[in-house]
Amino acid sequence: MSSDITFESVFGDPAEEEAPEGALRVATVGNYNSSSGSTLIFPGSSSATQKRYKRLYSASISSGSKVLVAKVSGTYVILDRIV
């Protein structure tokens, strides 16, 4: 097997995947910022997204938290931390 084969080259970028509205996914918070949003690391990816995602006000998260996200209006919203 060639070393050029990556998860993304076989399955596509998990963050850009065409998920239906309301779809739930698990991710890890990369860089947490309460005002500008947080980057996410989706399963199968080794790096955080460039895009920042907003969270529900009640979601208590920090960098490294496992979170549940939902696809809403073409983007993901962080619903809460998974403990």
Order of alpha helices (4+ residues) and beta strands (2+ residues): alpha-beta-beta-beta-beta
